[in-house]
Amino acid sequence: MATELHFGRAAGKLHIGQPTLSELIRRLERELGTPLFTRTTRRVALTGAGAELLARSRTIFDDVAAATAAVKRVASGEAGTVRVGITPPAAPVLAPYLREVFAAQAPQVTVCLEPMWLPRLSRAVAAGDIDVAITCGIIPEPAGVAGEVFAAEPLLAGLRPGHRLAGRASVSLAELAQEVLGRPRESLFPAWALSQRQALERAGLQPPSVELIDADLAATRWLDQPDVGWIMLIPSLARAHTATVIKPVDPLQLVPFTLQWNPDRAQSTAVTRFVHTALTADLPPGWLTQPGHLRHQAGTAGKPQTPSRTRGLRRKPHSPPG
């Protein structure tokens, strides 16, 4: 009515009778305590109060339309926030890589990477304080939490420059079994310490070990500890080293990475989209898919990931809907 300024035309656009429209306007004027229109036999015009209400109503309608569109984007996973908790070994390469891949697919979704120690990470994903957890190592799944071991990096051995095996193309863990291993401090890097223990357990070895003094995850100053003979690394951490002689382990040993999420506490469809992206995307160069990755193929565990356009997916029991 405020735009048409004609009762007949306005009623027609609203698909109601003219008497009904007139009654609705009179009710609104009574509720507001002021006339909204001046009426004569020849014309209808807005009063000052009517013009003010029209301007404010347009703002409200615009806000409602914007809010409706925003809600629909969140509901469809096109917008929103995904909170991803990560342990330190996932921070240099894997987590930022997945965020970048997801940003290309869902540019209006904000992915917040939250560094956490492993004990807090497990509690946070179970409680819904984070939406997704990514860590190295194989970890238990709390009640209500789904998880997949989806990616891995090759285990490397870090040697001193004058080490007897420094000239070799690769080394076996068995050849280092009697030498002192420098292990990360459990209190500082529990996830990385767990991954190293699991690697030694898979190899069936228990080398003598001492705790590293270095408080850096990559342990770039381990050579300053004369009692340490070697350390374990992965490529994500090895690139920070300049003096360490780094050798691949033969036979191949992998350091797996686990992704967990809580389907019942997911705050938006964007969480499901992020999980699906993480479990289907090409991994960073040199990384390997694991059985929890939807594009993993049996017999390729020892072959580093290279970019591919193949999109043949197979679903795992915990996989989110695609």
N, C-alpha and C positions, 0 to 999 in steps of 0.2 A: 504494500500500500504506500509506503514511504517513497518508493521509486516511481510508481505509476501515477500517484496522486489522482486516482480515478477509481471509485468503488467498483464499478462494473468490470473494468479491465483487471483490476487486482483480484477480484473474486474469481474471475475466469482462470487466471494463472494459477490460483491456489486450488481450483477445482472445488469450490464451495459456493454456496449461495450468497448473494449480496447481503441479505439480512443477517446471516450468520457472521459474515465479516464485520458488519457494523456493530453487532453485539460484542464480538471479541475485542474490538478496539475500545468500545465503551468500558468494558471490564478492566482492560489494561489502564485506561485513563483513571478509573476510580481507584485502582490499586496504587498508582503512582501519585495520585492527588493533583493532577494537572492535565490540561488538554494537550494533546499531541498534534492535533490538526485544527485548522480553522476551516469551517465549511460554509459555503454560500450556495445559492442555487446555480451559480455559474462555474465555481472552481473550488478545489481543495488545496490547501497549502499546509506545510509543516509549521508548527510553532517553534519558538526557540528551544523549548524542552524536547520537542519531537526531533529537531535537527541534532541535538546533543545525543539523544538516545540512538538515532540512526548511526552516527559516527562511532559510538562505543559498541553498538551491536555488530557493526562490520568488523571491528577489531576482534571481538569475541568469536565471531564466526570463522574468521581467518585463523585464529588460534586453535579452535576446535578442529578445523580441517587439517592444520599442520600436525596437531597431536594425533589425530586419527591416522594420518599417513605414517607418522613415526611409529605408532603402535603396530601397524601392519608390517612395516619393515623389520621391526624386532621380531614379530611373530613368525615371519618368513625366514629369519636368519640373515637378512640383508643388513641389519644394523644391530647394535648392542655392544656388550663388552664380554670378553672371555678372559678369565683370570687363570694364568698358567703358572703353577709353582714348579720351579726347576732347582735341582741340586747343582752345585758348581761345575761338575764335568759336562753338563748339558749346555752351559752358558756360552762357551767360546764359539761354537759352530752350530750345533743341532737346533737349539731353541730359536735363535735369531733367524736361521734359515727357514724354519717352518713358519715363523711369523711373516716373513717376506713372501713366501709362497701363498699363504692364506690371504695376505693383503691384496694380492693381485686378483684373487677370486671374490673377495668381500671387502672392498675398500672402505665401506662405512662401518665396519666392525673394528672396535679397538681391542687389540690383544695386549694385555698387561703381563709382562714377565716378572715374576716375583721370586727372587732367590731365597731358598730355604735349606736348612739342614734336613737330612733324611728323616729323623724322628718326627719333626714338626710337619713335614710334607705328608706323611702317611695320615697323621691325625687331621690335617687340614682338608684333604680330599674327602675323607670319610664324613667330616662335619659339614662339608659344603662351603668352607671358608675360601676354597679355590675350586675352580671348575675342572681343571686338568692338571695332572702331575706328570712330570717327565724326569727320570733319573737313570743313572747308570746302575747296572746290577739287576738281579732278579729279586724282587721283594714280594712279601705276602700281600694278598688282597684282603683288606678289611671287609667286614660285612656290608653288603650293598654296593661295593665298589667293583667295577669291571676293569680289566687290565689286559694289555697285550705286550709281549716282548716283540718289538717291531723293527728295531734297527741295531746295528753293531759297528764297532770299529775294531780293526786288528790290534792285538796287543803287541807292543814294542818293548824291547829291552834297551835300557840306557846304560852305556859302559863308560869307563874312564878312557881317555885317549890312549894310554899305554896298555890297555887290557889285552890279555893273550888272545882274545877272540875279536879284537877290534878290526882286524883285516878281513874277516869273514863277511860274506854277503848276507848271511843270516845266522842266527844262533838258536839252539834249543834250550828250553828251560832246564832240561835235565843236566846240561853242561854247566849251568850256573847254580845247581842245587846245593853245592857245598860252600858257596860264597855268600857273604853277608848282604842281605837285601835291605835297602832303605825303604821303610814303609811309611805312609802318611800317618799323621796323628789322627787317631779315631775321633777325638773330641773336635778337631777342626774340619775334617773331611770324611764323615762317616760313610757316605755313599761310595766314594772312591776307595776307601779302605775295604768296604764290603766287596767291591768288584775285584780287588786284588786277591782277597781271600778266596773268592769263588774261582778265580782263574787258577790259583795254586791247587785248589781242591780238584778241579777238573784234570789237572796235570798229575795229580797224585804226589805232590811234592810239599815238603815242609822245610824250606831253607832256613838257616839261621837269619835272624833279622834284628834290626834296631830301628827305633823311631827316628824319623827325620826331624832335625831341628828347624829346618826351613818351614816357615809358615805360609809359603806360597804354594798354591795348588799344583803348579807345574814343577815345583821343586828344582828351580833353575840353579840354586846354590848348593845342591847336594854334594858337589865335588869338594866342598870345604869340610866335609866330614870324612876324615881319613879312614874311619872304621867301616865305611859303607863301600861295598864292592860293585853294586849295580842297583838300578831302580826299574820300576815298571812305568810305561807310558802308553798313551794312545796318540794318534796323529794330532788330535785337537790340542793336546798339551805339548807335544814334542816341538812344535814350531817355535816355541818361546826359547828353546835351548840353542846355545851357540857353541859351547865347548864339549857338550856330551856327544859321544859316539852312539848313534841310534841305529839299532838293527831290528829288522822284522824277526818275529819268532817263527821257527819252523820245527814241527808242523804248526800250521796256522792255529792261533788261539784268538778267540773273539771276546770282546767286552760288550755284552748286550746292554741295550737301553730299553727301559720299560715305560709305557704310557698307561696311566690310570685315569679313570673318570667315574663320577657318581651319577648314573642316569636319573636317579630319583630326585637329585638336588640340582640338576642343571637349570639355570635361571633363564635360559633362552635357547631358541633353536640354533643360534650362532655357535653354541658349545658343541652341539651335534655336528654342525658343519666343520668346525675346526678339527674335531676328532677324526671325522671321515677324511679330511684333507691330509692330516698327519699319517693316516694309515694307507693312503693311496698315492701320495705324491712321490716323485723321484726324490731320492735322498741326496745329500751333498756328495760331491765327487769323493770317491774312496770309501764311502760308507757302504754297508751291506744290509740288505733286507733280511729280516728274520721271519719265522712262521706267522707272527701276528700281523705282519704287513700284508695287505690284501693283494699285493702284486708279487708276493714272494713265490718262487717256484722251487720245488724240491730239487736238490742237487746244485743250487746256485749259492749255497751258504758261503763258499769261499771266493766268490767272484764279486769284486767291488761294484757298487752301483754306478751306472753311467746314465746320463739323460736319455729318455726314450719316449716315443709317442704312443707306445702300446698302452691300451686302456682296458685290457681284459682283467676283470676283477673277480675274485672269489671271496665269499663272505666267511668270516670266522664266527665262532659262537658268540663272542662279546662285541662284535662289530656293530657300530651305530648304523641306523638306516641311512642309505645313500640317496 
